[in-house]
Amino acid sequence: MANRTKVTQQKRARERAKQERQQEKTRRREEAKVRKANEPHQAGGEDPDIAGIVPGPQPRPWDDDDLENVSDEEDK
């Protein structure tokens, strides 16, 4: 019967550790909620990753003038 008490104690220790982890998670969630509530919102609500991008055709980021000259010469 000594083995059963050891198992019971181990189970109780696991349950206590699980409860502590749950309490820690709850505390962190509450802190995050308060932090987000106090954080100033971005002006305009615009996503900084896509700020300044306009809809429609975009200018080419590289210089393709050489390719256009080659296709013009082939047409002649």
N, CA, C, O and CB atoms as a CASP TS submission, in Angstrom:
PFRMAT TS
TARGET T0000
AUTHOR 0000-0000-0000
METHOD Language model
MODEL 1
PARENT N/A
ATOM      1  N   MET     1       0.801  -1.189   0.000  1.00  0.00           N
ATOM      2  CA  MET     1       0.000   0.000   0.000  1.00  0.00           C
ATOM      3  C   MET     1       0.850   1.261   0.000  1.00  0.00           C
ATOM      4  O   MET     1       0.334   2.347  -0.265  1.00  0.00           O
ATOM      5  CB  MET     1      -0.915  -0.006   1.177  1.00  0.00           C
ATOM      6  N   ALA     2       2.090   1.145   0.280  1.00  0.00           N
ATOM      7  CA  ALA     2       2.971   2.298   0.271  1.00  0.00           C
ATOM      8  C   ALA     2       3.106   2.862  -1.140  1.00  0.00           C
ATOM      9  O   ALA     2       3.312   4.063  -1.316  1.00  0.00           O
ATOM     10  CB  ALA     2       4.344   1.925   0.831  1.00  0.00           C
ATOM     11  N   ASN     3       2.991   2.001  -2.135  1.00  0.00           N
ATOM     12  CA  ASN     3       3.101   2.452  -3.521  1.00  0.00           C
ATOM     13  C   ASN     3       1.931   3.351  -3.911  1.00  0.00           C
ATOM     14  O   ASN     3       2.105   4.308  -4.666  1.00  0.00           O
ATOM     15  CB  ASN     3       3.171   1.253  -4.463  1.00  0.00           C
ATOM     16  N   ARG     4       0.752   3.048  -3.401  1.00  0.00           N
ATOM     17  CA  ARG     4      -0.418   3.850  -3.755  1.00  0.00           C
ATOM     18  C   ARG     4      -0.289   5.282  -3.234  1.00  0.00           C
ATOM     19  O   ARG     4      -0.696   6.221  -3.917  1.00  0.00           O
ATOM     20  CB  ARG     4      -1.691   3.204  -3.202  1.00  0.00           C
ATOM     21  N   THR     5       0.256   5.457  -2.065  1.00  0.00           N
ATOM     22  CA  THR     5       0.399   6.813  -1.549  1.00  0.00           C
ATOM     23  C   THR     5       1.407   7.592  -2.370  1.00  0.00           C
ATOM     24  O   THR     5       1.260   8.799  -2.566  1.00  0.00           O
ATOM     25  CB  THR     5       0.818   6.790  -0.081  1.00  0.00           C
ATOM     26  N   LYS     6       2.440   6.896  -2.853  1.00  0.00           N
ATOM     27  CA  LYS     6       3.428   7.574  -3.693  1.00  0.00           C
ATOM     28  C   LYS     6       2.775   8.042  -4.998  1.00  0.00           C
ATOM     29  O   LYS     6       3.007   9.163  -5.451  1.00  0.00           O
ATOM     30  CB  LYS     6       4.629   6.635  -3.992  1.00  0.00           C
ATOM     31  N   VAL     7       1.965   7.178  -5.589  1.00  0.00           N
ATOM     32  CA  VAL     7       1.274   7.528  -6.826  1.00  0.00           C
ATOM     33  C   VAL     7       0.309   8.679  -6.566  1.00  0.00           C
ATOM     34  O   VAL     7       0.210   9.606  -7.370  1.00  0.00           O
ATOM     35  CB  VAL     7       0.520   6.304  -7.402  1.00  0.00           C
ATOM     36  N   THR     8      -0.397   8.620  -5.451  1.00  0.00           N
ATOM     37  CA  THR     8      -1.342   9.680  -5.101  1.00  0.00           C
ATOM     38  C   THR     8      -0.628  11.010  -4.919  1.00  0.00           C
ATOM     39  O   THR     8      -1.114  12.051  -5.359  1.00  0.00           O
ATOM     40  CB  THR     8      -2.108   9.317  -3.828  1.00  0.00           C
ATOM     41  N   GLN     9       0.506  10.970  -4.281  1.00  0.00           N
ATOM     42  CA  GLN     9       1.277  12.205  -4.074  1.00  0.00           C
ATOM     43  C   GLN     9       1.785  12.756  -5.402  1.00  0.00           C
ATOM     44  O   GLN     9       1.787  13.968  -5.615  1.00  0.00           O
ATOM     45  CB  GLN     9       2.462  11.952  -3.121  1.00  0.00           C
ATOM     46  N   GLN    10       2.213  11.872  -6.286  1.00  0.00           N
ATOM     47  CA  GLN    10       2.690  12.325  -7.596  1.00  0.00           C
ATOM     48  C   GLN    10       1.546  12.940  -8.410  1.00  0.00           C
ATOM     49  O   GLN    10       1.706  13.965  -9.073  1.00  0.00           O
ATOM     50  CB  GLN    10       3.325  11.150  -8.372  1.00  0.00           C
ATOM     51  N   LYS    11       0.385  12.274  -8.332  1.00  0.00           N
ATOM     52  CA  LYS    11      -0.771  12.797  -9.063  1.00  0.00           C
ATOM     53  C   LYS    11      -1.169  14.166  -8.521  1.00  0.00           C
ATOM     54  O   LYS    11      -1.469  15.082  -9.288  1.00  0.00           O
ATOM     55  CB  LYS    11      -1.960  11.820  -8.970  1.00  0.00           C
ATOM     56  N   ARG    12      -1.171  14.298  -7.208  1.00  0.00           N
ATOM     57  CA  ARG    12      -1.518  15.583  -6.600  1.00  0.00           C
ATOM     58  C   ARG    12      -0.520  16.662  -7.006  1.00  0.00           C
ATOM     59  O   ARG    12      -0.908  17.804  -7.253  1.00  0.00           O
ATOM     60  CB  ARG    12      -1.568  15.458  -5.069  1.00  0.00           C
ATOM     61  N   ALA    13       0.765  16.309  -7.076  1.00  0.00           N
ATOM     62  CA  ALA    13       1.788  17.269  -7.493  1.00  0.00           C
ATOM     63  C   ALA    13       1.560  17.690  -8.948  1.00  0.00           C
ATOM     64  O   ALA    13       1.712  18.865  -9.282  1.00  0.00           O
ATOM     65  CB  ALA    13       3.203  16.664  -7.323  1.00  0.00           C
ATOM     66  N   ARG    14       1.195  16.737  -9.813  1.00  0.00           N
ATOM     67  CA  ARG    14       0.902  17.068 -11.219  1.00  0.00           C
ATOM     68  C   ARG    14      -0.314  17.983 -11.318  1.00  0.00           C
ATOM     69  O   ARG    14      -0.314  18.952 -12.077  1.00  0.00           O
ATOM     70  CB  ARG    14       0.663  15.783 -12.043  1.00  0.00           C
ATOM     71  N   GLU    15      -1.345  17.666 -10.545  1.00  0.00           N
ATOM     72  CA  GLU    15      -2.541  18.497 -10.567  1.00  0.00           C
ATOM     73  C   GLU    15      -2.254  19.903 -10.064  1.00  0.00           C
ATOM     74  O   GLU    15      -2.760  20.877 -10.621  1.00  0.00           O
ATOM     75  CB  GLU    15      -3.638  17.862  -9.732  1.00  0.00           C
ATOM     76  N   ARG    16      -1.454  20.013  -9.028  1.00  0.00           N
ATOM     77  CA  ARG    16      -1.096  21.330  -8.494  1.00  0.00           C
ATOM     78  C   ARG    16      -0.290  22.120  -9.522  1.00  0.00           C
ATOM     79  O   ARG    16      -0.510  23.319  -9.696  1.00  0.00           O
ATOM     80  CB  ARG    16      -0.293  21.185  -7.182  1.00  0.00           C
ATOM     81  N   ALA    17       0.647  21.450 -10.206  1.00  0.00           N
ATOM     82  CA  ALA    17       1.440  22.123 -11.232  1.00  0.00           C
ATOM     83  C   ALA    17       0.538  22.580 -12.381  1.00  0.00           C
ATOM     84  O   ALA    17       0.730  23.665 -12.930  1.00  0.00           O
ATOM     85  CB  ALA    17       2.555  21.186 -11.759  1.00  0.00           C
ATOM     86  N   LYS    18      -0.442  21.756 -12.738  1.00  0.00           N
ATOM     87  CA  LYS    18      -1.371  22.116 -13.810  1.00  0.00           C
ATOM     88  C   LYS    18      -2.191  23.343 -13.408  1.00  0.00           C
ATOM     89  O   LYS    18      -2.394  24.246 -14.220  1.00  0.00           O
ATOM     90  CB  LYS    18      -2.306  20.927 -14.143  1.00  0.00           C
ATOM     91  N   GLN    19      -2.657  23.378 -12.174  1.00  0.00           N
ATOM     92  CA  GLN    19      -3.418  24.533 -11.690  1.00  0.00           C
ATOM     93  C   GLN    19      -2.562  25.797 -11.702  1.00  0.00           C
ATOM     94  O   GLN    19      -3.042  26.870 -12.069  1.00  0.00           O
ATOM     95  CB  GLN    19      -3.948  24.270 -10.272  1.00  0.00           C
ATOM     96  N   GLU    20      -1.319  25.676 -11.311  1.00  0.00           N
ATOM     97  CA  GLU    20      -0.425  26.836 -11.312  1.00  0.00           C
ATOM     98  C   GLU    20      -0.188  27.346 -12.725  1.00  0.00           C
ATOM     99  O   GLU    20      -0.154  28.556 -12.952  1.00  0.00           O
ATOM    100  CB  GLU    20       0.910  26.484 -10.654  1.00  0.00           C
ATOM    101  N   ARG    21      -0.024  26.425 -13.683  1.00  0.00           N
ATOM    102  CA  ARG    21       0.152  26.836 -15.078  1.00  0.00           C
ATOM    103  C   ARG    21      -1.097  27.552 -15.588  1.00  0.00           C
ATOM    104  O   ARG    21      -0.991  28.561 -16.285  1.00  0.00           O
ATOM    105  CB  ARG    21       0.467  25.615 -15.967  1.00  0.00           C
ATOM    106  N   GLN    22      -2.284  27.034 -15.244  1.00  0.00           N
ATOM    107  CA  GLN    22      -3.530  27.673 -15.648  1.00  0.00           C
ATOM    108  C   GLN    22      -3.633  29.074 -15.070  1.00  0.00           C
ATOM    109  O   GLN    22      -4.027  30.007 -15.769  1.00  0.00           O
ATOM    110  CB  GLN    22      -4.729  26.834 -15.212  1.00  0.00           C
ATOM    111  N   GLN    23      -3.283  29.229 -13.798  1.00  0.00           N
ATOM    112  CA  GLN    23      -3.337  30.537 -13.169  1.00  0.00           C
ATOM    113  C   GLN    23      -2.358  31.505 -13.823  1.00  0.00           C
ATOM    114  O   GLN    23      -2.663  32.685 -13.990  1.00  0.00           O
ATOM    115  CB  GLN    23      -3.044  30.419 -11.682  1.00  0.00           C
ATOM    116  N   GLU    24      -1.188  31.006 -14.188  1.00  0.00           N
ATOM    117  CA  GLU    24      -0.187  31.842 -14.860  1.00  0.00           C
ATOM    118  C   GLU    24      -0.700  32.292 -16.233  1.00  0.00           C
ATOM    119  O   GLU    24      -0.532  33.449 -16.618  1.00  0.00           O
ATOM    120  CB  GLU    24       1.152  31.072 -15.012  1.00  0.00           C
ATOM    121  N   LYS    25      -1.323  31.370 -16.961  1.00  0.00           N
ATOM    122  CA  LYS    25      -1.883  31.719 -18.268  1.00  0.00           C
ATOM    123  C   LYS    25      -2.984  32.768 -18.125  1.00  0.00           C
ATOM    124  O   LYS    25      -3.050  33.720 -18.902  1.00  0.00           O
ATOM    125  CB  LYS    25      -2.432  30.465 -18.970  1.00  0.00           C
ATOM    126  N   THR    26      -3.835  32.587 -17.139  1.00  0.00           N
ATOM    127  CA  THR    26      -4.918  33.543 -16.909  1.00  0.00           C
ATOM    128  C   THR    26      -4.356  34.916 -16.572  1.00  0.00           C
ATOM    129  O   THR    26      -4.845  35.933 -17.065  1.00  0.00           O
ATOM    130  CB  THR    26      -5.841  33.055 -15.781  1.00  0.00           C
ATOM    131  N   ARG    27      -3.335  34.942 -15.735  1.00  0.00           N
ATOM    132  CA  ARG    27      -2.705  36.208 -15.364  1.00  0.00           C
ATOM    133  C   ARG    27      -2.086  36.891 -16.592  1.00  0.00           C
ATOM    134  O   ARG    27      -2.229  38.102 -16.764  1.00  0.00           O
ATOM    135  CB  ARG    27      -1.628  35.973 -14.283  1.00  0.00           C
ATOM    136  N   ARG    28      -1.403  36.121 -17.440  1.00  0.00           N
ATOM    137  CA  ARG    28      -0.795  36.705 -18.642  1.00  0.00           C
ATOM    138  C   ARG    28      -1.850  37.220 -19.605  1.00  0.00           C
ATOM    139  O   ARG    28      -1.668  38.268 -20.224  1.00  0.00           O
ATOM    140  CB  ARG    28       0.087  35.679 -19.345  1.00  0.00           C
ATOM    141  N   ARG    29      -2.966  36.482 -19.737  1.00  0.00           N
ATOM    142  CA  ARG    29      -4.044  36.946 -20.614  1.00  0.00           C
ATOM    143  C   ARG    29      -4.620  38.267 -20.122  1.00  0.00           C
ATOM    144  O   ARG    29      -4.879  39.172 -20.914  1.00  0.00           O
ATOM    145  CB  ARG    29      -5.154  35.892 -20.704  1.00  0.00           C
ATOM    146  N   GLU    30      -4.817  38.373 -18.812  1.00  0.00           N
ATOM    147  CA  GLU    30      -5.343  39.611 -18.248  1.00  0.00           C
ATOM    148  C   GLU    30      -4.370  40.774 -18.464  1.00  0.00           C
ATOM    149  O   GLU    30      -4.788  41.884 -18.795  1.00  0.00           O
ATOM    150  CB  GLU    30      -5.628  39.431 -16.753  1.00  0.00           C
ATOM    151  N   GLU    31      -3.080  40.517 -18.277  1.00  0.00           N
ATOM    152  CA  GLU    31      -2.073  41.562 -18.500  1.00  0.00           C
ATOM    153  C   GLU    31      -2.081  42.017 -19.956  1.00  0.00           C
ATOM    154  O   GLU    31      -1.995  43.211 -20.243  1.00  0.00           O
ATOM    155  CB  GLU    31      -0.670  41.056 -18.110  1.00  0.00           C
ATOM    156  N   ALA    32      -2.184  41.051 -20.874  1.00  0.00           N
ATOM    157  CA  ALA    32      -2.191  41.393 -22.295  1.00  0.00           C
ATOM    158  C   ALA    32      -3.442  42.205 -22.642  1.00  0.00           C
ATOM    159  O   ALA    32      -3.378  43.137 -23.444  1.00  0.00           O
ATOM    160  CB  ALA    32      -2.122  40.113 -23.161  1.00  0.00           C
ATOM    161  N   LYS    33      -4.567  41.852 -22.041  1.00  0.00           N
ATOM    162  CA  LYS    33      -5.808  42.576 -22.298  1.00  0.00           C
ATOM    163  C   LYS    33      -5.694  44.020 -21.822  1.00  0.00           C
ATOM    164  O   LYS    33      -6.124  44.942 -22.515  1.00  0.00           O
ATOM    165  CB  LYS    33      -6.992  41.880 -21.610  1.00  0.00           C
ATOM    166  N   VAL    34      -5.115  44.216 -20.642  1.00  0.00           N
ATOM    167  CA  VAL    34      -4.944  45.568 -20.104  1.00  0.00           C
ATOM    168  C   VAL    34      -3.952  46.350 -20.955  1.00  0.00           C
ATOM    169  O   VAL    34      -4.169  47.529 -21.238  1.00  0.00           O
ATOM    170  CB  VAL    34      -4.466  45.518 -18.633  1.00  0.00           C
ATOM    171  N   ARG    35      -2.863  45.701 -21.366  1.00  0.00           N
ATOM    172  CA  ARG    35      -1.844  46.363 -22.175  1.00  0.00           C
ATOM    173  C   ARG    35      -2.425  46.802 -23.523  1.00  0.00           C
ATOM    174  O   ARG    35      -2.154  47.910 -23.985  1.00  0.00           O
ATOM    175  CB  ARG    35      -0.639  45.428 -22.390  1.00  0.00           C
ATOM    176  N   LYS    36      -3.222  45.934 -24.150  1.00  0.00           N
ATOM    177  CA  LYS    36      -3.822  46.292 -25.435  1.00  0.00           C
ATOM    178  C   LYS    36      -4.832  47.418 -25.279  1.00  0.00           C
ATOM    179  O   LYS    36      -4.956  48.275 -26.154  1.00  0.00           O
ATOM    180  CB  LYS    36      -4.491  45.076 -26.067  1.00  0.00           C
ATOM    181  N   ALA    37      -5.552  47.415 -24.163  1.00  0.00           N
ATOM    182  CA  ALA    37      -6.546  48.466 -23.934  1.00  0.00           C
ATOM    183  C   ALA    37      -5.867  49.820 -23.727  1.00  0.00           C
ATOM    184  O   ALA    37      -6.416  50.848 -24.121  1.00  0.00           O
ATOM    185  CB  ALA    37      -7.425  48.121 -22.716  1.00  0.00           C
ATOM    186  N   ASN    38      -4.688  49.835 -23.119  1.00  0.00           N
ATOM    187  CA  ASN    38      -3.978  51.085 -22.845  1.00  0.00           C
ATOM    188  C   ASN    38      -3.090  51.523 -24.002  1.00  0.00           C
ATOM    189  O   ASN    38      -2.610  52.657 -24.012  1.00  0.00           O
ATOM    190  CB  ASN    38      -3.141  50.938 -21.598  1.00  0.00           C
ATOM    191  N   GLU    39      -2.866  50.664 -24.957  1.00  0.00           N
ATOM    192  CA  GLU    39      -1.985  50.967 -26.085  1.00  0.00           C
ATOM    193  C   GLU    39      -2.688  51.936 -27.038  1.00  0.00           C
ATOM    194  O   GLU    39      -3.851  51.728 -27.384  1.00  0.00           O
ATOM    195  CB  GLU    39      -1.575  49.663 -26.833  1.00  0.00           C
ATOM    196  N   PRO    40      -1.993  52.993 -27.464  1.00  0.00           N
ATOM    197  CA  PRO    40      -2.632  53.933 -28.401  1.00  0.00           C
ATOM    198  C   PRO    40      -2.847  53.257 -29.758  1.00  0.00           C
ATOM    199  O   PRO    40      -2.009  52.489 -30.232  1.00  0.00           O
ATOM    200  CB  PRO    40      -1.766  55.220 -28.570  1.00  0.00           C
ATOM    201  N   HIS    41      -3.983  53.563 -30.357  1.00  0.00           N
ATOM    202  CA  HIS    41      -4.302  52.987 -31.656  1.00  0.00           C
ATOM    203  C   HIS    41      -3.559  53.739 -32.756  1.00  0.00           C
ATOM    204  O   HIS    41      -3.233  54.917 -32.607  1.00  0.00           O
ATOM    205  CB  HIS    41      -5.824  53.020 -31.908  1.00  0.00           C
ATOM    206  N   GLN    42      -3.296  53.044 -33.860  1.00  0.00           N
ATOM    207  CA  GLN    42      -2.610  53.678 -34.980  1.00  0.00           C
ATOM    208  C   GLN    42      -3.561  54.656 -35.659  1.00  0.00           C
ATOM    209  O   GLN    42      -4.753  54.387 -35.807  1.00  0.00           O
ATOM    210  CB  GLN    42      -2.093  52.619 -35.991  1.00  0.00           C
ATOM    211  N   ALA    43      -3.014  55.783 -36.065  1.00  0.00           N
ATOM    212  CA  ALA    43      -3.814  56.789 -36.744  1.00  0.00           C
ATOM    213  C   ALA    43      -4.231  56.278 -38.116  1.00  0.00           C
ATOM    214  O   ALA    43      -3.394  55.795 -38.878  1.00  0.00           O
ATOM    215  CB  ALA    43      -3.037  58.110 -36.870  1.00  0.00           C
ATOM    216  N   GLY    44      -5.489  56.377 -38.430  1.00  0.00           N
ATOM    217  CA  GLY    44      -5.972  55.966 -39.736  1.00  0.00           C
ATOM    218  C   GLY    44      -6.218  54.487 -39.854  1.00  0.00           C
ATOM    219  O   GLY    44      -6.861  54.055 -40.811  1.00  0.00           O
ATOM    220  N   GLY    45      -5.739  53.697 -38.931  1.00  0.00           N
ATOM    221  CA  GLY    45      -5.956  52.268 -38.972  1.00  0.00           C
ATOM    222  C   GLY    45      -5.308  51.599 -40.169  1.00  0.00           C
ATOM    223  O   GLY    45      -5.773  50.552 -40.618  1.00  0.00           O
ATOM    224  N   GLU    46      -4.256  52.179 -40.683  1.00  0.00           N
ATOM    225  CA  GLU    46      -3.604  51.630 -41.870  1.00  0.00           C
ATOM    226  C   GLU    46      -2.522  50.637 -41.461  1.00  0.00           C
ATOM    227  O   GLU    46      -1.752  50.885 -40.533  1.00  0.00           O
ATOM    228  CB  GLU    46      -3.000  52.759 -42.735  1.00  0.00           C
ATOM    229  N   ASP    47      -2.477  49.526 -42.157  1.00  0.00           N
ATOM    230  CA  ASP    47      -1.477  48.503 -41.894  1.00  0.00           C
ATOM    231  C   ASP    47      -0.109  49.022 -42.327  1.00  0.00           C
ATOM    232  O   ASP    47       0.051  49.409 -43.485  1.00  0.00           O
ATOM    233  CB  ASP    47      -1.828  47.181 -42.628  1.00  0.00           C
ATOM    234  N   PRO    48       0.891  49.042 -41.428  1.00  0.00           N
ATOM    235  CA  PRO    48       2.193  49.598 -41.799  1.00  0.00           C
ATOM    236  C   PRO    48       2.910  48.802 -42.887  1.00  0.00           C
ATOM    237  O   PRO    48       3.789  49.334 -43.565  1.00  0.00           O
ATOM    238  CB  PRO    48       3.069  49.674 -40.586  1.00  0.00           C
ATOM    239  N   ASP    49       2.540  47.530 -43.058  1.00  0.00           N
ATOM    240  CA  ASP    49       3.191  46.726 -44.092  1.00  0.00           C
ATOM    241  C   ASP    49       2.770  47.145 -45.499  1.00  0.00           C
ATOM    242  O   ASP    49       3.537  47.000 -46.451  1.00  0.00           O
ATOM    243  CB  ASP    49       2.876  45.255 -43.879  1.00  0.00           C
ATOM    244  N   ILE    50       1.564  47.659 -45.624  1.00  0.00           N
ATOM    245  CA  ILE    50       1.085  48.028 -46.950  1.00  0.00           C
ATOM    246  C   ILE    50       0.832  49.527 -47.070  1.00  0.00           C
ATOM    247  O   ILE    50       0.130  49.966 -47.981  1.00  0.00           O
ATOM    248  CB  ILE    50      -0.182  47.265 -47.273  1.00  0.00           C
ATOM    249  N   ALA    51       1.391  50.303 -46.168  1.00  0.00           N
ATOM    250  CA  ALA    51       1.197  51.755 -46.199  1.00  0.00           C
ATOM    251  C   ALA    51       1.840  52.326 -47.461  1.00  0.00           C
ATOM    252  O   ALA    51       2.970  51.978 -47.805  1.00  0.00           O
ATOM    253  CB  ALA    51       1.796  52.425 -44.926  1.00  0.00           C
ATOM    254  N   GLY    52       1.127  53.181 -48.129  1.00  0.00           N
ATOM    255  CA  GLY    52       1.665  53.856 -49.306  1.00  0.00           C
ATOM    256  C   GLY    52       1.468  53.113 -50.607  1.00  0.00           C
ATOM    257  O   GLY    52       1.839  53.630 -51.661  1.00  0.00           O
ATOM    258  N   ILE    53       0.905  51.936 -50.577  1.00  0.00           N
ATOM    259  CA  ILE    53       0.662  51.196 -51.808  1.00  0.00           C
ATOM    260  C   ILE    53      -0.690  51.634 -52.357  1.00  0.00           C
ATOM    261  O   ILE    53      -1.689  51.660 -51.639  1.00  0.00           O
ATOM    262  CB  ILE    53       0.703  49.649 -51.564  1.00  0.00           C
ATOM    263  N   VAL    54      -0.705  51.974 -53.633  1.00  0.00           N
ATOM    264  CA  VAL    54      -1.943  52.405 -54.268  1.00  0.00           C
ATOM    265  C   VAL    54      -2.454  51.279 -55.157  1.00  0.00           C
ATOM    266  O   VAL    54      -1.659  50.528 -55.720  1.00  0.00           O
ATOM    267  CB  VAL    54      -1.730  53.711 -55.090  1.00  0.00           C
ATOM    268  N   PRO    55      -3.775  51.152 -55.289  1.00  0.00           N
ATOM    269  CA  PRO    55      -4.313  50.115 -56.168  1.00  0.00           C
ATOM    270  C   PRO    55      -3.975  50.410 -57.620  1.00  0.00           C
ATOM    271  O   PRO    55      -3.797  51.564 -58.009  1.00  0.00           O
ATOM    272  CB  PRO    55      -5.831  49.994 -55.994  1.00  0.00           C
ATOM    273  N   GLY    56      -3.892  49.368 -58.400  1.00  0.00           N
ATOM    274  CA  GLY    56      -3.628  49.522 -59.822  1.00  0.00           C
ATOM    275  C   GLY    56      -2.212  49.101 -60.174  1.00  0.00           C
ATOM    276  O   GLY    56      -1.493  48.548 -59.342  1.00  0.00           O
ATOM    277  N   PRO    57      -1.821  49.363 -61.403  1.00  0.00           N
ATOM    278  CA  PRO    57      -0.482  48.963 -61.843  1.00  0.00           C
ATOM    279  C   PRO    57       0.592  49.659 -61.013  1.00  0.00           C
ATOM    280  O   PRO    57       0.502  50.852 -60.725  1.00  0.00           O
ATOM    281  CB  PRO    57      -0.288  49.282 -63.334  1.00  0.00           C
ATOM    282  N   GLN    58       1.580  48.911 -60.648  1.00  0.00           N
ATOM    283  CA  GLN    58       2.674  49.442 -59.841  1.00  0.00           C
ATOM    284  C   GLN    58       3.886  49.712 -60.740  1.00  0.00           C
ATOM    285  O   GLN    58       4.085  49.015 -61.735  1.00  0.00           O
ATOM    286  CB  GLN    58       3.046  48.454 -58.694  1.00  0.00           C
ATOM    287  N   PRO    59       4.685  50.708 -60.398  1.00  0.00           N
ATOM    288  CA  PRO    59       5.908  50.937 -61.186  1.00  0.00           C
ATOM    289  C   PRO    59       6.853  49.756 -61.010  1.00  0.00           C
ATOM    290  O   PRO    59       6.899  49.127 -59.952  1.00  0.00           O
ATOM    291  CB  PRO    59       6.609  52.264 -60.761  1.00  0.00           C
ATOM    292  N   ARG    60       7.586  49.477 -62.040  1.00  0.00           N
ATOM    293  CA  ARG    60       8.525  48.353 -61.972  1.00  0.00           C
ATOM    294  C   ARG    60       9.707  48.706 -61.083  1.00  0.00           C
ATOM    295  O   ARG    60      10.291  49.782 -61.215  1.00  0.00           O
ATOM    296  CB  ARG    60       9.015  47.963 -63.381  1.00  0.00           C
ATOM    297  N   PRO    61      10.057  47.806 -60.184  1.00  0.00           N
ATOM    298  CA  PRO    61      11.171  48.099 -59.282  1.00  0.00           C
ATOM    299  C   PRO    61      12.538  47.917 -59.947  1.00  0.00           C
ATOM    300  O   PRO    61      13.559  48.277 -59.362  1.00  0.00           O
ATOM    301  CB  PRO    61      11.083  47.212 -58.058  1.00  0.00           C
ATOM    302  N   TRP    62      12.567  47.370 -61.146  1.00  0.00           N
ATOM    303  CA  TRP    62      13.826  47.180 -61.855  1.00  0.00           C
ATOM    304  C   TRP    62      13.731  47.862 -63.221  1.00  0.00           C
ATOM    305  O   TRP    62      12.650  48.260 -63.656  1.00  0.00           O
ATOM    306  CB  TRP    62      14.160  45.661 -62.010  1.00  0.00           C
ATOM    307  N   ASP    63      14.859  47.986 -63.873  1.00  0.00           N
ATOM    308  CA  ASP    63      14.905  48.698 -65.147  1.00  0.00           C
ATOM    309  C   ASP    63      14.853  47.682 -66.284  1.00  0.00           C
ATOM    310  O   ASP    63      15.817  46.951 -66.510  1.00  0.00           O
ATOM    311  CB  ASP    63      16.186  49.582 -65.251  1.00  0.00           C
ATOM    312  N   ASP    64      13.722  47.636 -67.004  1.00  0.00           N
ATOM    313  CA  ASP    64      13.557  46.703 -68.113  1.00  0.00           C
ATOM    314  C   ASP    64      13.678  47.402 -69.473  1.00  0.00           C
ATOM    315  O   ASP    64      13.158  46.909 -70.473  1.00  0.00           O
ATOM    316  CB  ASP    64      12.206  46.004 -68.006  1.00  0.00           C
ATOM    317  N   ASP    65      14.358  48.537 -69.506  1.00  0.00           N
ATOM    318  CA  ASP    65      14.497  49.252 -70.766  1.00  0.00           C
ATOM    319  C   ASP    65      15.225  48.406 -71.804  1.00  0.00           C
ATOM    320  O   ASP    65      14.920  48.481 -72.994  1.00  0.00           O
ATOM    321  CB  ASP    65      15.235  50.567 -70.550  1.00  0.00           C
ATOM    322  N   ASP    66      16.188  47.601 -71.355  1.00  0.00           N
ATOM    323  CA  ASP    66      16.933  46.758 -72.291  1.00  0.00           C
ATOM    324  C   ASP    66      16.007  45.752 -72.963  1.00  0.00           C
ATOM    325  O   ASP    66      16.139  45.501 -74.161  1.00  0.00           O
ATOM    326  CB  ASP    66      18.076  46.026 -71.568  1.00  0.00           C
ATOM    327  N   LEU    67      15.082  45.178 -72.223  1.00  0.00           N
ATOM    328  CA  LEU    67      14.157  44.202 -72.804  1.00  0.00           C
ATOM    329  C   LEU    67      13.198  44.863 -73.785  1.00  0.00           C
ATOM    330  O   LEU    67      12.860  44.267 -74.808  1.00  0.00           O
ATOM    331  CB  LEU    67      13.368  43.495 -71.702  1.00  0.00           C
ATOM    332  N   GLU    68      12.755  46.077 -73.498  1.00  0.00           N
ATOM    333  CA  GLU    68      11.858  46.771 -74.399  1.00  0.00           C
ATOM    334  C   GLU    68      12.588  47.127 -75.713  1.00  0.00           C
ATOM    335  O   GLU    68      11.996  47.054 -76.789  1.00  0.00           O
ATOM    336  CB  GLU    68      11.298  48.043 -73.720  1.00  0.00           C
ATOM    337  N   ASN    69      13.858  47.506 -75.620  1.00  0.00           N
ATOM    338  CA  ASN    69      14.614  47.846 -76.824  1.00  0.00           C
ATOM    339  C   ASN    69      14.811  46.615 -77.704  1.00  0.00           C
ATOM    340  O   ASN    69      14.775  46.718 -78.930  1.00  0.00           O
ATOM    341  CB  ASN    69      15.975  48.456 -76.452  1.00  0.00           C
ATOM    342  N   VAL    70      15.018  45.459 -77.091  1.00  0.00           N
ATOM    343  CA  VAL    70      15.216  44.236 -77.864  1.00  0.00           C
ATOM    344  C   VAL    70      13.934  43.870 -78.590  1.00  0.00           C
ATOM    345  O   VAL    70      13.974  43.494 -79.762  1.00  0.00           O
ATOM    346  CB  VAL    70      15.669  43.077 -76.954  1.00  0.00           C
ATOM    347  N   SER    71      12.792  43.974 -77.911  1.00  0.00           N
ATOM    348  CA  SER    71      11.530  43.621 -78.567  1.00  0.00           C
ATOM    349  C   SER    71      11.188  44.629 -79.673  1.00  0.00           C
ATOM    350  O   SER    71      10.576  44.251 -80.672  1.00  0.00           O
ATOM    351  CB  SER    71      10.384  43.558 -77.531  1.00  0.00           C
ATOM    352  N   ASP    72      11.570  45.902 -79.514  1.00  0.00           N
ATOM    353  CA  ASP    72      11.322  46.898 -80.551  1.00  0.00           C
ATOM    354  C   ASP    72      12.149  46.596 -81.805  1.00  0.00           C
ATOM    355  O   ASP    72      11.676  46.784 -82.925  1.00  0.00           O
ATOM    356  CB  ASP    72      11.644  48.306 -80.026  1.00  0.00           C
ATOM    357  N   GLU    73      13.379  46.132 -81.610  1.00  0.00           N
ATOM    358  CA  GLU    73      14.261  45.836 -82.745  1.00  0.00           C
ATOM    359  C   GLU    73      13.768  44.608 -83.505  1.00  0.00           C
ATOM    360  O   GLU    73      13.927  44.526 -84.723  1.00  0.00           O
ATOM    361  CB  GLU    73      15.710  45.616 -82.262  1.00  0.00           C
ATOM    362  N   GLU    74      13.161  43.637 -82.780  1.00  0.00           N
ATOM    363  CA  GLU    74      12.661  42.434 -83.434  1.00  0.00           C
ATOM    364  C   GLU    74      11.431  42.751 -84.272  1.00  0.00           C
ATOM    365  O   GLU    74      11.197  42.101 -85.291  1.00  0.00           O
ATOM    366  CB  GLU    74      12.334  41.353 -82.397  1.00  0.00           C
ATOM    367  N   ASP    75      10.648  43.732 -83.864  1.00  0.00           N
ATOM    368  CA  ASP    75       9.451  44.091 -84.606  1.00  0.00           C
ATOM    369  C   ASP    75       9.783  44.740 -85.942  1.00  0.00           C
ATOM    370  O   ASP    75       8.979  44.664 -86.871  1.00  0.00           O
ATOM    371  CB  ASP    75       8.591  45.019 -83.783  1.00  0.00           C
ATOM    372  N   LYS    76      10.920  45.361 -86.063  1.00  0.00           N
ATOM    373  CA  LYS    76      11.292  46.108 -87.275  1.00  0.00           C
ATOM    374  C   LYS    76      11.751  45.200 -88.351  1.00  0.00           C
ATOM    375  O   LYS    76      12.102  45.660 -89.438  1.00  0.00           O
ATOM    376  CB  LYS    76      12.364  47.114 -86.986  1.00  0.00           C
TER
END
